[in-house]
Amino acid sequence: MAKVIMIQGTMSGAGKSLLCAGLCRIFAEDGYRTAPFKSQNMALNSYITKEGLEMGRAQVMQAEAAGIEPLVCMNPILLKPTTDVGSQVIVNGEIVGNMSAKEYFSYKKELVPQIKEAFLKLSGMTDIIVIEGAGSPAEINLKENDIVNMGMAKMVDAPVLLTGDIDRGGVFAQLLGTLMLLEKEEKDRVKGLIINKFRGDKSILDPGICMLEEKGQVPVAGVVPYMNLSLEDEDSLTSRFDKKAWGKIDLAVIHCPRISNFTDFDVFEQSEDVSVRYVTSVEELGEPDMIFLPGSKNTMGDLKWMRQNGLETAIKRKAERTVVFGICGGYQMLGEIIRDPYGVEEGGMLRGMELLPVETILKSEKTRTQVKSRIENMEGPLAVLNGKVVAGYEIHMGDTKGCGKIAGQKPGLCISKGNVYGSYVHGIFDEDGIAPGIISMLAKRKGISCDTGTMLDYKDYKETQYRKLADTLKEYLDMEYIYQILREVHIS
């Protein structure tokens, strides 16, 4: 049976996901078969495994850090918010249904056997499992029948490292307050504290660390500096949405209310000449060189939102001279009509943006598949991509058909009309040469030069980020103490 260690946080956004990824990389580099695990993830960024099963992308990122194939048993429960008070519930990669928060709160205890089964499956193929918690273990209203924080730790007898975010302020109150609100058995599981995202001279913190250890009676296992990494983070708290600077090449992503899988655009962030801005209004849109319509968990609702705030009209005008690319839900929006005869989203039918000659029928059965194909017959500005191989995955609840030009061997890989393109493939820009080709094309259209020579294959680029993450954690965490904690673990 695998050894286990768990990272919990004082709040959402404390850095749990990246700390777990870094530990996965360190343990793997030290020769241990290592895997991530999170019993329950709430996210609109998801991934499709080779088996066609759906899981959260945070555990995919952590699996990549560990150098292993993502498996759905690493994230047996995925909640995808559909409204402010409800989510689509996915168990072991398959849709169970939509539930309100109250319904799920009552239902989740029935999922304990599936969580245990997934964990045992993963444990049988690894030496170390790094478990990620969710939010805070001290949320009193969520502690009953908890399956993701201390409830999960108890389930598998996991020692816990508790991390707090000093960059947002109040880290000592965060850590001590969390410890004070834990029951004795729960507090006894906390074997170390981590102060995360520190900027400055650590010696200034030393008095506070002494006080923290004295009052909390738990050792500090490390003070981790703020790291400028380009790796996937929590979709609800990402700092990517805050970036507003314009680069030589300006890419605008429409930040609709139910945006999903915005990781599709991370690959463009490698180039210092390129800005990737997430915009919510016509004023923010400005005059970008390319506009992306991302995936959406509520395509009809997000299209109505664009229609009401004027973004739809602005994009349609700009499409005469500006490249527009829709992925998944964004692709559906660009078509002529979206029909929802089964009430998957809002029911009825809705006129699309009428920029692509396609129609979409929403269906209750979700398409989940990995894709690898070659771009062919592409027209317009993106004809420069003909011959390039793309690889990614489809995940959507609609069937889109039309009379447009289909590029590649798989219908839906990419369809184009003038400056407008649509695709169901998430990750379509990640393969070697795709993103640099787009940037070079946009630069040529503007009559400027743009250096893409430093852009790596996206997989290689992420490897540099994982190495930087692991090297930083090895320097600032007490890894000898963390290994000591692991040696003391006994699976019950």
Secondary structure, DSSP 8 states (H G I E B T S, - for coil): --EEEEEEESSTTSSHHHHHHHHHHHHHHTT--EEEE-SEEE-S-EEE-TTS-EEEHHHHHHHHHHTS---GGGS-EEEEEEETTEEEEEETTEEEEEEEHHHHHHHGGGGHHHHHHHHHHHHTT-SEEEEE--S-TT-GGG-TT-SSSHHHHHHHT--EEEEEESTTS-HHHHHHHHHHHS-HHHHHHEEEEEEEEE-S-GGGGHHHHHHHHHHH-S-EEEEEE-----S---TTT-GGGG-----SEEEEEE--TTEE-GGGGGGGGG-TTEEEEEE-SHHHH-S-SEEEE-EESSHHHHHHHHHHHTHHHHHHHHTTTSEEEEETHHHHHHSSEEEETT-SSS-EEEE---SSSEEEEEEEEEEEEEEEEE--S--GGGGGGTT-EEEEEEEEEEEEEESSEEESSSTTSEEEETTEEEE-EETTT-STTHHHHHHHHHHHHHT-----TT---HHHHHHHHHHHHHHHHHHHB-HHHHHHHHHT----
